[in-house]
Amino acid sequence: MADAASRAEEQVARVRDDPAARYTLAREFYRLAGGPRRHYGHAELSFMRWSLARGVLAPETADPPGSPWWRAVNEGRLRDKAEARLLSAGAAGTPGARSVEFWLDFIRTPEPGRWYRAHNASIAAGYLRHEELAAAELQVERFMMNVALLRVLFTHAMLARPRLALGPLALFGPLMADPRHRAVQMYLDLGRSFPPGYPVTAPVEDAVLDEHALARMLDYGVIAPRLPGLYAFSAVSLEEPRLTALLDDGVPAYAWPHADRRIWYVGNTGPHLRAIARLTGVRLRWDPSPRWAGRPRAG
């Protein structure tokens, strides 16, 4: 009989070119489980619905085709969860990756911190494994990849290290980031932040300046000043030291050349960002937004 890893790979292979079936596989991990595990997965499934709507999970033969990078990262998470579920049910084998061990730990003891560790370990592994695929994507897509990563790392810290994430507002962190509550979707849902289609052909600076004001306030006013600490916390929590290399002197740098780092400053403008930063106990670290030709300065 095949071991858990082989059976998990077979499950993922069956849904590889069927986006709706991918979603069903992801959903069944929670909804078919007995006990408290049923109450998790809101943010993960919300993000996956956004991915489906964008078309990034469409097969390579679709018109237009999906994104090789988003498909690969999604598959990794599906595979890790499937393998852990099979192992927990008594299938032969041992966990093939640390992320699978974390999912197995969550299945045995469903608890918010364990869910974040498992989910984010799968995400981080996918990012690091498929950086070459990411580099082939358009610039605005790579920007979105970095935002998605920093959001999931921040939300984990809201629960596990609330003072790091929110400073004097730390008391609210665990409640707002509890993955059993639907409210957590607002931090991980990029649907309010970026264009809905794939591929996005607009210049990245336009996409940033068109981002919803509250989302930009979160990204630039709350998260950006904390990125070195957030990535360091995640590197330890997820046992993945390579995560800290995905920053370039405090600026997101996944599949992102140093020559383009000033693009990250585009949305860093407006007194409201300074105010929210002070409210959470930090100061803005990045340079002020440059004035981009053809666009008025937002703020």
C-alpha positions in Angstrom: 0.0 0.0 0.0 1.3 3.5 -0.9 2.5 5.7 2.0 0.8 8.9 3.0 3.1 11.1 0.9 2.4 9.2 -2.3 -1.3 9.1 -1.6 -1.3 12.9 -0.9 0.4 13.5 -4.2 -2.2 11.4 -6.0 -5.0 13.5 -4.4 -3.4 16.7 -5.5 -2.7 15.4 -9.0 -6.4 14.6 -9.4 -7.4 18.2 -8.8 -4.4 19.9 -10.4 -6.3 21.2 -13.5 -9.7 21.6 -11.8 -9.7 24.8 -9.7 -13.1 24.1 -8.1 -11.9 20.6 -7.1 -8.9 22.2 -5.5 -11.1 24.4 -3.4 -13.2 21.4 -2.4 -10.1 19.5 -1.3 -9.0 22.5 0.8 -12.5 22.9 2.3 -12.9 19.2 3.2 -9.8 19.3 5.4 -11.9 21.4 7.8 -15.5 20.7 7.0 -15.3 16.9 7.1 -13.4 16.9 10.3 -15.0 16.2 13.6 -14.5 18.5 16.6 -12.9 21.9 16.8 -11.0 21.7 13.5 -14.3 22.4 11.7 -14.1 26.0 12.9 -10.8 26.9 11.2 -10.0 27.7 7.6 -12.0 30.9 7.1 -9.1 33.0 6.0 -7.5 30.3 3.9 -10.7 29.5 2.1 -11.5 33.2 1.6 -8.1 33.8 0.0 -8.6 30.7 -2.2 -11.9 32.0 -3.4 -10.2 35.3 -4.4 -7.5 33.2 -6.2 -10.2 31.3 -8.1 -12.0 34.5 -9.1 -8.8 36.0 -10.4 -8.1 32.9 -12.5 -4.6 32.2 -11.1 -5.5 28.6 -10.3 -6.7 27.9 -13.9 -4.9 25.1 -15.7 -2.0 25.9 -18.1 -4.3 24.9 -21.0 -7.0 27.5 -20.1 -7.5 30.7 -22.1 -6.0 32.6 -20.4 -3.9 30.2 -18.5 -3.4 30.4 -14.7 -0.2 31.4 -12.9 2.4 28.7 -12.6 3.6 30.3 -9.3 0.2 30.6 -7.6 -0.7 27.1 -8.7 2.5 25.7 -7.3 2.3 27.4 -3.9 -1.4 26.4 -3.6 -0.5 22.8 -4.5 2.1 22.7 -1.8 -0.3 23.7 0.9 -2.9 21.2 -0.3 -0.3 18.4 -0.4 1.0 19.2 3.1 -2.6 19.1 4.6 -3.5 15.9 2.7 -0.4 14.1 3.9 -0.9 15.2 7.5 -4.6 14.1 7.4 -3.6 10.7 6.0 -0.9 10.2 8.7 -3.3 11.2 11.4 -5.7 8.5 10.1 -3.1 5.8 10.4 -1.5 5.8 6.9 2.0 4.4 6.6 5.0 6.8 6.4 6.5 9.7 8.3 6.1 13.4 7.6 8.0 14.4 4.5 8.5 18.0 5.5 8.5 20.2 8.7 5.4 21.8 7.4 3.6 18.5 7.4 4.7 17.9 11.0 3.2 21.2 11.9 -0.2 20.3 10.2 -0.1 17.0 12.0 0.4 18.8 15.3 -2.6 21.0 14.5 -4.8 18.1 13.7 -3.9 16.4 17.0 -4.5 19.6 19.0 -6.5 22.2 17.0 -5.4 25.5 18.5 -5.0 29.0 16.9 -1.3 29.2 17.2 -0.7 25.7 15.8 -3.0 26.6 12.8 -0.9 29.7 12.0 2.4 27.8 12.4 1.2 25.0 10.0 -0.4 27.3 7.5 2.5 29.8 7.3 5.1 27.1 7.2 3.4 25.7 4.1 3.2 29.2 2.6 6.9 30.0 3.4 8.0 26.6 2.0 6.1 27.3 -1.3 7.6 30.8 -1.6 11.2 29.6 -1.1 10.7 26.5 -3.3 9.3 28.4 -6.3 11.1 31.7 -6.4 12.2 31.0 -9.9 8.6 30.8 -11.0 7.9 34.1 -9.2 10.6 35.8 -11.0 8.9 35.1 -14.3 5.7 37.0 -13.2 5.0 40.6 -14.0 6.2 43.2 -11.5 2.8 44.0 -10.1 2.1 40.3 -9.5 5.4 40.0 -7.6 4.4 43.1 -5.5 1.2 41.3 -4.6 3.1 38.1 -3.7 5.2 40.1 -1.2 2.1 41.8 0.3 0.4 38.4 0.7 3.4 37.1 2.6 3.8 40.0 4.9 0.1 40.0 5.7 0.1 36.3 6.8 3.3 36.8 8.9 1.8 39.9 10.5 -1.5 38.2 11.3 0.3 35.3 13.0 2.2 37.8 15.1 -1.0 39.5 16.1 -2.0 36.3 17.8 1.4 34.9 19.0 3.4 38.2 19.5 0.7 40.9 19.8 3.1 43.5 21.3 5.4 43.1 18.3 2.5 43.5 15.9 0.4 46.2 17.6 2.5 47.8 20.3 0.2 49.4 23.0 -2.8 47.9 21.2 -1.5 44.4 21.8 -4.6 43.5 23.9 -6.7 43.4 20.8 -4.3 41.2 18.7 -5.3 37.7 19.7 -9.0 38.4 19.3 -8.7 40.1 15.9 -6.4 37.4 14.6 -8.2 34.3 15.9 -8.5 32.0 12.8 -11.8 30.6 14.1 -13.4 33.9 13.5 -14.4 35.3 10.1 -13.0 38.7 10.9 -9.5 37.5 10.3 -10.3 37.4 6.6 -10.0 41.2 6.4 -6.2 41.0 7.0 -5.5 38.3 4.5 -8.0 39.2 1.8 -6.2 41.0 -1.1 -9.5 41.5 -2.9 -9.9 45.0 -1.5 -6.3 45.9 -2.2 -5.5 44.9 -5.8 -7.1 44.4 -9.2 -9.2 41.3 -9.5 -8.0 39.8 -12.8 -4.9 37.9 -13.9 -2.6 38.9 -15.4 -2.6 42.5 -14.1 -1.3 44.7 -16.8 -1.4 48.1 -15.0 1.8 49.6 -13.7 2.6 48.6 -10.1 2.5 52.2 -8.9 -1.1 52.6 -10.2 -2.2 49.4 -8.4 -0.6 50.7 -5.2 -2.2 54.1 -5.3 -5.6 52.5 -6.2 -5.4 50.3 -3.1 -8.3 50.8 -0.6 -7.3 53.4 2.0 -7.7 51.1 5.0 -5.6 48.4 3.3 -2.9 50.9 2.5 -3.0 52.1 6.1 -2.5 48.6 7.4 0.4 47.8 5.0 2.3 51.1 5.3 1.3 52.5 8.7 1.2 49.3 10.8 3.1 46.5 9.1 5.9 48.2 7.1 7.7 49.7 10.2 7.7 46.2 11.8 8.9 44.1 8.9 12.4 43.2 10.3 10.9 42.1 13.6 8.0 40.2 11.9 10.3 38.3 9.6 12.7 37.5 12.4 9.8 36.2 14.6 8.5 34.1 11.7 11.9 32.6 10.9 12.1 31.3 14.4 8.5 30.3 14.8 8.4 28.4 11.5 12.0 27.1 11.8 12.9 28.7 8.5 15.9 31.0 8.8 15.8 31.8 5.1 12.8 34.0 5.6 14.8 36.9 6.8 16.6 37.0 3.5 13.3 38.0 1.8 13.8 41.6 3.1 16.2 44.1 1.6 17.1 46.4 4.5 13.6 46.3 5.8 11.9 46.4 2.4 10.1 43.3 0.9 12.5 41.6 -1.6 10.9 38.3 -2.6 11.7 38.0 -6.3 12.4 41.7 -6.2 15.6 43.3 -7.4 17.3 46.0 -5.3 17.1 48.4 -8.2 13.3 48.4 -7.9 13.1 48.9 -4.1 11.8 52.5 -4.4 8.6 51.3 -5.8 7.7 50.2 -2.3 7.6 53.8 -1.2 4.8 54.7 -3.6 2.0 54.2 -1.1 4.0 55.6 1.9 2.3 59.0 2.0 -0.2 60.9 4.0 -0.5 62.1 7.6 -2.9 59.3 8.4 -0.1 56.8 8.0 2.1 58.6 10.5 -0.8 58.8 12.9 -1.6 55.1 12.8 2.0 54.3 13.1 2.3 56.4 16.3 -0.9 54.9 17.6 0.7 51.4 17.4 4.0 52.6 18.9 6.2 52.9 15.8 7.4 55.5 13.3 7.4 55.2 9.6 10.8 54.0 8.4 10.5 54.1 4.7 11.2 57.1 2.5 8.2 59.4 1.7 6.4 58.6 -1.5 8.0 60.0 -4.7 5.8 61.9 -7.1 5.1 59.6 -10.0 4.7 61.0 -13.5 1.1 60.9 -14.6 -0.4 60.3 -11.2 -1.3 62.8 -8.4 0.2 62.0 -5.1 -2.2 60.0 -2.9 -2.8 60.8 0.7 
